[in-house]
Structures are given as structure tokens and as C-alpha cells.
Amino acid sequence: MVRRSTVDRSPQPDLYSTGYDPGTGTQQARNGKRPRSGSGWRGAGGRWLVWTFRVVVWAVLLIIGYRGVMAIVLNETPPSKTPPAPAATADSGFPVQGASAYALAFGQVYLNASPATATQRASELAPFLPPGTPDQQLGWNGGGSLNLQSEQVADVRVQDAQHAVVTLLARVNGNMMELGVPVYAAAGGLGISGQPAWLPAPKPAVQPAPPAVNTDSAAESELMGQLPDFFKAYASGDQSTLGRFLAPGTSVTGRHRYVRFCHRRHGTGRRHHPSHSCHRRLGNPCGGPRKGNAGRKHDG
């Protein structure tokens, strides 16, 4: 009787076909090296770089957000980058002083108009205008009248070496206004390059009310009780009486009867300038006659 073998002869996986050591039960790599055992270092240091980068980004975002919120709360505005207007100086090459005088002379003719003198006005404006200008009256239709009381240069805005606008501050027909006169300069000459612009008068600036002054009634009453005696002694030069009012080491000679104290006015406890006194110099402040003029009386 033959016993059948129980050994499994089916195809085996590669685990047992290559690099398998039956004694140890481990598989070796094809290149002859054994795989590493244990977890080992798998590059965890890269995660620290990622977290550091995230912290930096969040810090920047928080700073930007904080600055934005504070700018809104405090109503902060960024500085303007608008270039400043060119200064009216001789550095630009434009004759500022000559153009100012030229604009004043032009304003004296332009801001005076009357139907009775329309022809004369046109002939006086002609030297200021370019040859062949069709409108010899520069916008005036011949109706109404203009009467210039005063004018002066308020501003000169230089555009380049040949162009500028001279602003005149004038009073016309009893009203204040401004007139922008375009002036052209070339080859040593000057001319009006266009119609002037009528501008409103500058806005009035309202000064804030002065703060209220608190008076000291006690000090006021005390001073009013002593000042008459002091000024009488000062006017007559009475050193014994003056000594009662002076600080130690202080000397006041007085006026030696050059003036005479008459009366005092009601005052306050505020501090006054030393020149604001209750007496007057040279002469009789009480209205009496002076020597040599017995028949005349002078009011204080």
C-alpha cells in the first residue's frame, strides 16, 4: 500500500522563492541588504519648517489687520503724493515782478467799464491783447458798468517759463472779488493770452472766541483800595508813602508833581501792563488850565 504525499506542491509566492531564510524566517532584499528594522527618522524636521512659516505668515497678517483697523478708528489718511505747485520765483525763468505789474495795469483798464466810454476802453485794452483779437472788450457786451476801487496782486502761479496766471484781489462796485489774469512772456515782452477768469472773494476766516477770563473780586477790591494812594504818591514823588507799597530793595522816584492823580477807573483782577496806569504824563489831566494858557482848558 502506497501512502500519498501531503506536501503542497502548488506554486509558491515570491516570498519563499527569493531571499528567504527558512532558519530565521526573514526575507532579504534582492541586493543582499537587509531592510531596516524599527520606525527610524522619517524626515519629521520638515514639519518644523512648515509650522515656522505658518507662524510668520499669521504674524504678518495680524500686523496688517491691526494697522488697518487703527487707521479706520483714528481716521488716518496716507500722505498726499500730489506734487506741489511750482513756486513763483525767478528760478523758472518767468518774469514774476514784471508780470505782476503788467496784470495790475491791465486790471485798471479791464475792471472799469461804462457805456459812455466803451470806445476808449477798447482802445486802452488793445495794447494788452494779441493783434487781431476779435473781441476788443474781452467779454463785456456794453451793458452795465464796472467801477474799480482798489486792486493788488494776491498770487502768481507760474506754469512754465512763458506762461503764468496772476491773481488780482480787487474791490469792484463795492464788492470784493478775484481776477485770474493769464500772462504770456516771450522775447522780453508781455501780453494777455486769454480772457481773465472772474473768481469769488476769499472765504472769511472766523476767529475762535477768546476764552473766558475769570476775575478775582477779592483781589480787585483790595487793589482798588490801595491803588489811589499809590498813584497819588507816585505823581507827587512822596517817597515815604511810596515805600509802603514797594518790595524790599525796590526804589521808585515818582514824577515829582509833573502829573497829578485825578480819579481811578473801575478795573478787574486781571494783570495789566505797567503802562496802563491811572495817571497821565505831562500836563494837567484833570482839565485845569496850564501855565501860560490861563484862558484855555484842556480835557484829559
The 8 nearest C-alpha neighbors of each residue, nearest first, counted from 0:
[[1, 2, 3, 4, 5, 6, 7, 8],
 [0, 2, 3, 4, 5, 6, 7, 8],
 [3, 1, 4, 0, 5, 6, 7, 8],
 [4, 2, 5, 1, 6, 0, 7, 8],
 [3, 5, 6, 2, 7, 1, 8, 0],
 [4, 6, 7, 3, 8, 2, 9, 1],
 [7, 5, 4, 8, 3, 9, 2, 10],
 [8, 6, 9, 5, 4, 10, 11, 3],
 [7, 9, 6, 10, 11, 5, 4, 12],
 [10, 8, 7, 11, 6, 12, 5, 15],
 [11, 9, 8, 12, 7, 13, 16, 15],
 [10, 12, 9, 13, 15, 16, 14, 8],
 [13, 11, 14, 15, 16, 10, 17, 9],
 [12, 14, 16, 15, 17, 11, 18, 19],
 [13, 15, 12, 16, 17, 19, 26, 18],
 [16, 14, 13, 19, 17, 12, 11, 18],
 [15, 17, 13, 14, 12, 19, 18, 11],
 [18, 16, 19, 15, 13, 14, 29, 26],
 [17, 19, 27, 26, 20, 28, 29, 16],
 [20, 18, 26, 15, 17, 25, 21, 27],
 [19, 21, 22, 24, 23, 25, 26, 18],
 [20, 22, 24, 23, 19, 25, 15, 26],
 [23, 21, 20, 24, 25, 19, 26, 18],
 [24, 22, 25, 20, 21, 19, 26, 27],
 [23, 25, 21, 20, 22, 26, 19, 15],
 [26, 24, 23, 20, 19, 27, 21, 22],
 [25, 27, 19, 18, 20, 28, 24, 14],
 [28, 26, 18, 33, 19, 31, 32, 29],
 [29, 27, 31, 32, 30, 33, 18, 26],
 [28, 30, 31, 27, 18, 32, 17, 33],
 [29, 31, 28, 32, 27, 33, 18, 34],
 [30, 32, 28, 29, 27, 33, 18, 34],
 [33, 31, 28, 30, 27, 34, 29, 35],
 [32, 34, 27, 28, 35, 31, 26, 30],
 [35, 33, 36, 32, 28, 27, 26, 31],
 [36, 34, 33, 37, 39, 38, 32, 28],
 [35, 37, 34, 38, 39, 33, 25, 40],
 [38, 36, 39, 35, 40, 34, 41, 33],
 [37, 39, 40, 36, 41, 35, 34, 42],
 [40, 38, 37, 41, 36, 35, 42, 43],
 [41, 39, 42, 38, 43, 44, 37, 35],
 [40, 42, 43, 39, 38, 44, 45, 46],
 [43, 41, 44, 40, 45, 46, 39, 47],
 [42, 44, 45, 46, 41, 40, 47, 48],
 [45, 43, 46, 47, 42, 48, 41, 49],
 [46, 44, 48, 47, 43, 42, 49, 50],
 [45, 47, 49, 44, 48, 43, 50, 42],
 [48, 46, 50, 45, 49, 44, 51, 43],
 [49, 47, 51, 45, 46, 50, 52, 44],
 [48, 50, 46, 52, 47, 51, 53, 45],
 [49, 51, 53, 47, 52, 48, 54, 46],
 [52, 50, 48, 54, 53, 49, 47, 55],
 [51, 53, 49, 55, 50, 54, 48, 56],
 [52, 54, 50, 56, 51, 55, 57, 49],
 [53, 55, 51, 57, 52, 56, 58, 50],
 [56, 54, 58, 52, 53, 57, 59, 51],
 [57, 55, 53, 59, 58, 54, 52, 60],
 [56, 58, 60, 54, 59, 55, 61, 53],
 [57, 59, 55, 61, 56, 60, 54, 62],
 [60, 58, 62, 56, 57, 61, 63, 55],
 [61, 59, 57, 63, 58, 62, 64, 56],
 [60, 62, 64, 58, 59, 63, 65, 57],
 [63, 61, 65, 59, 64, 60, 66, 58],
 [64, 62, 60, 66, 65, 61, 67, 59],
 [63, 65, 61, 67, 62, 66, 60, 68],
 [64, 66, 62, 68, 67, 63, 61, 69],
 [67, 65, 69, 63, 64, 68, 70, 62],
 [66, 68, 64, 70, 65, 69, 63, 71],
 [67, 69, 71, 65, 70, 66, 64, 72],
 [70, 68, 72, 66, 71, 67, 73, 65],
 [69, 71, 75, 67, 73, 68, 72, 74],
 [72, 70, 74, 68, 69, 73, 67, 75],
 [71, 73, 69, 74, 70, 68, 75, 67],
 [74, 72, 70, 75, 71, 69, 68, 76],
 [75, 73, 71, 72, 70, 76, 69, 68],
 [74, 76, 70, 73, 71, 77, 72, 69],
 [75, 77, 78, 74, 70, 79, 71, 73],
 [76, 78, 79, 75, 80, 70, 74, 71],
 [79, 77, 80, 76, 81, 75, 82, 74],
 [78, 80, 81, 77, 76, 82, 83, 75],
 [79, 81, 82, 78, 83, 77, 76, 84],
 [80, 82, 79, 83, 84, 78, 77, 85],
 [81, 83, 80, 84, 79, 85, 78, 86],
 [84, 82, 85, 81, 86, 80, 79, 156],
 [83, 85, 86, 82, 156, 157, 158, 81],
 [86, 84, 157, 83, 87, 156, 158, 88],
 [87, 85, 88, 84, 157, 156, 155, 83],
 [86, 88, 157, 155, 156, 85, 95, 89],
 [89, 87, 90, 86, 91, 95, 93, 92],
 [88, 90, 91, 92, 93, 94, 95, 87],
 [89, 91, 88, 92, 93, 87, 86, 160],
 [92, 90, 89, 93, 160, 88, 159, 157],
 [93, 91, 160, 89, 90, 94, 159, 161],
 [92, 94, 160, 91, 95, 161, 89, 159],
 [95, 93, 97, 96, 98, 92, 89, 184],
 [94, 96, 98, 97, 93, 99, 87, 89],
 [97, 95, 99, 98, 94, 100, 101, 89],
 [96, 98, 100, 99, 94, 95, 101, 189],
 [97, 99, 101, 95, 96, 100, 102, 94],
 [100, 98, 96, 102, 101, 97, 95, 103],
 [101, 99, 103, 97, 102, 98, 104, 96],
 [100, 102, 98, 104, 99, 103, 97, 105],
 [101, 103, 105, 99, 104, 100, 98, 106],
 [104, 102, 106, 100, 105, 101, 99, 107],
 [103, 105, 101, 107, 102, 106, 100, 108],
 [104, 106, 102, 103, 108, 107, 109, 101],
 [107, 105, 109, 103, 108, 104, 110, 102],
 [106, 108, 104, 105, 110, 109, 103, 111],
 [109, 107, 106, 105, 111, 110, 124, 120],
 [108, 110, 106, 111, 107, 105, 112, 124],
 [111, 109, 106, 147, 108, 107, 145, 112],
 [112, 110, 145, 146, 109, 108, 147, 107],
 [111, 113, 145, 144, 110, 146, 117, 114],
 [112, 114, 144, 115, 116, 117, 145, 143],
 [115, 113, 117, 116, 141, 142, 112, 144],
 [114, 116, 113, 117, 118, 112, 119, 141],
 [117, 115, 119, 113, 114, 118, 120, 112],
 [118, 116, 120, 114, 119, 115, 113, 121],
 [119, 117, 121, 120, 116, 122, 115, 114],
 [118, 120, 122, 116, 121, 117, 123, 124],
 [121, 119, 117, 123, 118, 122, 116, 124],
 [120, 122, 124, 118, 119, 123, 135, 136],
 [121, 123, 119, 125, 120, 124, 118, 126],
 [124, 122, 120, 121, 125, 119, 126, 108],
 [123, 125, 121, 122, 127, 126, 120, 108],
 [124, 126, 122, 128, 127, 123, 121, 135],
 [127, 125, 128, 124, 123, 122, 129, 190],
 [126, 128, 125, 190, 124, 191, 129, 105],
 [129, 127, 125, 191, 126, 190, 130, 132],
 [128, 130, 132, 131, 127, 190, 191, 192],
 [131, 129, 132, 128, 125, 126, 133, 127],
 [130, 132, 133, 129, 128, 134, 135, 125],
 [131, 133, 130, 134, 129, 135, 128, 125],
 [134, 132, 135, 131, 137, 136, 130, 129],
 [135, 133, 137, 136, 132, 138, 139, 131],
 [134, 136, 121, 137, 133, 132, 125, 124],
 [135, 137, 139, 134, 121, 138, 124, 120],
 [138, 136, 134, 135, 139, 194, 195, 109],
 [137, 139, 136, 140, 134, 194, 135, 141],
 [138, 140, 136, 141, 137, 142, 112, 134],
 [141, 139, 142, 138, 136, 143, 137, 114],
 [140, 142, 114, 139, 143, 117, 113, 112],
 [143, 141, 140, 114, 144, 139, 113, 112],
 [142, 144, 141, 113, 145, 114, 112, 140],
 [143, 145, 113, 112, 142, 146, 114, 111],
 [144, 146, 112, 111, 110, 172, 147, 113],
 [145, 147, 111, 172, 171, 148, 110, 144],
 [146, 148, 171, 110, 111, 149, 170, 172],
 [147, 149, 170, 171, 146, 150, 172, 173],
 [150, 148, 170, 169, 147, 151, 171, 168],
 [149, 151, 169, 168, 167, 170, 152, 148],
 [150, 152, 168, 167, 153, 169, 103, 149],
 [151, 153, 167, 154, 166, 168, 99, 150],
 [152, 154, 167, 166, 168, 151, 155, 165],
 [155, 153, 166, 152, 165, 156, 167, 164],
 [154, 156, 165, 87, 164, 166, 157, 163],
 [157, 155, 164, 163, 87, 158, 165, 154],
 [156, 158, 163, 87, 159, 155, 85, 162],
 [159, 157, 163, 162, 156, 160, 85, 161],
 [160, 158, 162, 161, 157, 91, 163, 93],
 [159, 161, 93, 92, 91, 162, 158, 157],
 [162, 160, 184, 159, 183, 93, 185, 163],
 [163, 161, 183, 159, 158, 182, 160, 157],
 [164, 162, 157, 158, 182, 156, 181, 165],
 [163, 165, 181, 156, 180, 155, 182, 179],
 [164, 166, 155, 180, 179, 154, 181, 99],
 [167, 165, 179, 154, 153, 178, 152, 155],
 [168, 166, 152, 178, 153, 177, 151, 169],
 [167, 169, 177, 151, 150, 153, 176, 152],
 [170, 168, 150, 149, 176, 175, 177, 167],
 [169, 171, 175, 174, 149, 148, 173, 147],
 [170, 172, 147, 174, 173, 146, 148, 169],
 [173, 171, 146, 174, 145, 147, 170, 148],
 [172, 174, 171, 170, 175, 148, 146, 147],
 [175, 173, 170, 171, 172, 176, 169, 200],
 [174, 176, 170, 200, 169, 171, 173, 177],
 [175, 177, 200, 199, 169, 168, 170, 198],
 [178, 176, 168, 198, 167, 200, 199, 169],
 [177, 179, 197, 167, 166, 196, 198, 180],
 [178, 180, 166, 196, 195, 165, 164, 167],
 [179, 181, 195, 165, 164, 166, 178, 182],
 [182, 180, 164, 192, 191, 163, 193, 165],
 [181, 183, 191, 163, 192, 190, 164, 162],
 [182, 184, 162, 190, 161, 189, 192, 191],
 [183, 185, 189, 161, 188, 162, 190, 182],
 [184, 186, 188, 187, 161, 189, 183, 160],
 [187, 185, 188, 184, 189, 161, 183, 93],
 [186, 188, 185, 184, 189, 94, 97, 93],
 [187, 189, 185, 186, 184, 190, 183, 97],
 [190, 188, 184, 183, 185, 182, 187, 98],
 [189, 191, 183, 127, 182, 192, 128, 184],
 [192, 190, 182, 128, 127, 193, 181, 183],
 [191, 193, 181, 183, 182, 190, 194, 128],
 [194, 192, 191, 181, 195, 180, 182, 128],
 [193, 195, 137, 196, 192, 180, 181, 138],
 [196, 194, 180, 179, 193, 178, 181, 197],
 [195, 197, 179, 178, 198, 194, 180, 177],
 [198, 196, 178, 177, 195, 179, 199, 176],
 [197, 199, 177, 178, 196, 176, 200, 179],
 [200, 198, 176, 177, 201, 197, 175, 178],
 [199, 201, 176, 177, 175, 202, 198, 168],
 [202, 200, 203, 199, 176, 177, 175, 204],
 [201, 203, 204, 200, 199, 205, 176, 175],
 [202, 204, 205, 201, 200, 206, 175, 199],
 [205, 203, 206, 202, 201, 207, 200, 208],
 [206, 204, 203, 207, 208, 202, 209, 201],
 [205, 207, 204, 208, 209, 203, 210, 202],
 [208, 206, 209, 205, 210, 204, 211, 203],
 [207, 209, 210, 206, 211, 205, 212, 204],
 [210, 208, 207, 211, 206, 212, 205, 213],
 [211, 209, 212, 208, 207, 213, 206, 214],
 [210, 212, 209, 213, 208, 214, 269, 207],
 [213, 211, 214, 210, 269, 209, 215, 268],
 [212, 214, 211, 215, 269, 268, 216, 210],
 [215, 213, 268, 216, 267, 212, 269, 219],
 [214, 216, 268, 218, 217, 219, 213, 267],
 [215, 217, 219, 218, 214, 220, 268, 267],
 [216, 218, 220, 219, 215, 221, 268, 222],
 [217, 219, 221, 215, 216, 220, 268, 222],
 [220, 218, 268, 216, 222, 217, 221, 267],
 [219, 221, 223, 217, 222, 218, 216, 224],
 [220, 222, 218, 224, 219, 223, 217, 225],
 [223, 221, 225, 219, 224, 220, 226, 218],
 [224, 222, 220, 226, 221, 225, 219, 227],
 [223, 225, 222, 221, 226, 220, 227, 228],
 [226, 224, 222, 223, 227, 228, 229, 221],
 [225, 227, 229, 223, 228, 222, 224, 230],
 [228, 226, 230, 229, 225, 231, 263, 224],
 [229, 227, 231, 226, 230, 225, 232, 240],
 [228, 230, 226, 232, 227, 231, 233, 241],
 [231, 229, 233, 227, 232, 228, 234, 226],
 [230, 232, 228, 234, 233, 260, 229, 227],
 [231, 233, 237, 229, 235, 230, 234, 236],
 [232, 234, 253, 230, 236, 231, 235, 229],
 [233, 235, 254, 231, 258, 232, 259, 256],
 [236, 234, 256, 255, 232, 233, 237, 254],
 [235, 237, 253, 255, 233, 254, 232, 234],
 [238, 236, 232, 235, 239, 240, 241, 233],
 [237, 239, 241, 240, 236, 242, 252, 232],
 [240, 238, 242, 241, 237, 243, 232, 236],
 [241, 239, 242, 238, 237, 243, 232, 229],
 [242, 240, 238, 243, 244, 239, 232, 237],
 [241, 243, 245, 239, 240, 244, 238, 250],
 [242, 244, 241, 240, 245, 239, 246, 229],
 [245, 243, 242, 241, 246, 229, 240, 225],
 [246, 244, 242, 243, 249, 241, 247, 250],
 [245, 247, 249, 248, 244, 242, 243, 250],
 [248, 246, 249, 245, 250, 242, 244, 243],
 [247, 249, 246, 250, 245, 242, 251, 244],
 [250, 248, 247, 246, 245, 251, 242, 244],
 [249, 251, 252, 248, 245, 242, 246, 247],
 [252, 250, 253, 249, 241, 238, 233, 245],
 [253, 251, 236, 250, 254, 238, 233, 255],
 [254, 252, 236, 233, 251, 255, 234, 235],
 [253, 255, 234, 257, 236, 256, 235, 233],
 [256, 254, 236, 235, 257, 253, 234, 258],
 [257, 255, 235, 258, 234, 254, 259, 236],
 [258, 256, 254, 255, 281, 280, 234, 259],
 [259, 257, 256, 234, 280, 281, 282, 279],
 [258, 260, 234, 256, 261, 283, 284, 257],
 [259, 261, 231, 278, 262, 234, 230, 258],
 [262, 260, 285, 259, 284, 263, 278, 277],
 [263, 261, 260, 264, 277, 227, 278, 285],
 [264, 262, 277, 265, 227, 261, 223, 226],
 [263, 265, 266, 262, 277, 223, 276, 267],
 [264, 266, 263, 267, 223, 219, 220, 262],
 [267, 265, 264, 268, 219, 223, 269, 263],
 [268, 266, 269, 219, 214, 265, 215, 216],
 [267, 269, 219, 215, 214, 218, 216, 270],
 [270, 268, 267, 271, 214, 215, 212, 266],
 [269, 271, 268, 272, 267, 273, 214, 266],
 [272, 270, 273, 269, 275, 274, 276, 268],
 [271, 273, 274, 275, 270, 276, 269, 277],
 [274, 272, 275, 271, 276, 270, 277, 278],
 [273, 275, 272, 276, 271, 277, 278, 279],
 [276, 274, 273, 272, 271, 277, 278, 279],
 [277, 275, 278, 274, 273, 279, 272, 230],
 [276, 278, 263, 275, 279, 230, 262, 260],
 [279, 277, 260, 276, 280, 259, 258, 230],
 [278, 280, 284, 258, 281, 277, 276, 282],
 [279, 281, 258, 282, 278, 257, 284, 283],
 [282, 280, 257, 258, 279, 283, 284, 259],
 [283, 281, 284, 280, 258, 289, 257, 279],
 [282, 284, 285, 287, 286, 258, 259, 289],
 [285, 283, 299, 286, 279, 282, 259, 261],
 [286, 284, 283, 287, 261, 299, 298, 259],
 [285, 287, 298, 297, 299, 284, 296, 283],
 [288, 286, 285, 296, 283, 289, 297, 284],
 [289, 287, 296, 293, 295, 292, 290, 286],
 [288, 290, 292, 291, 293, 287, 283, 282],
 [291, 289, 292, 293, 288, 282, 287, 283],
 [290, 292, 293, 289, 288, 294, 295, 296],
 [293, 291, 289, 294, 295, 290, 288, 296],
 [294, 292, 288, 295, 291, 289, 290, 296],
 [293, 295, 292, 296, 288, 291, 289, 290],
 [296, 294, 292, 293, 288, 297, 289, 287],
 [297, 295, 288, 287, 286, 298, 294, 289],
 [296, 298, 286, 299, 295, 287, 288, 283],
 [297, 299, 286, 296, 285, 284, 287, 283],
 [298, 284, 286, 285, 297, 283, 279, 282]]
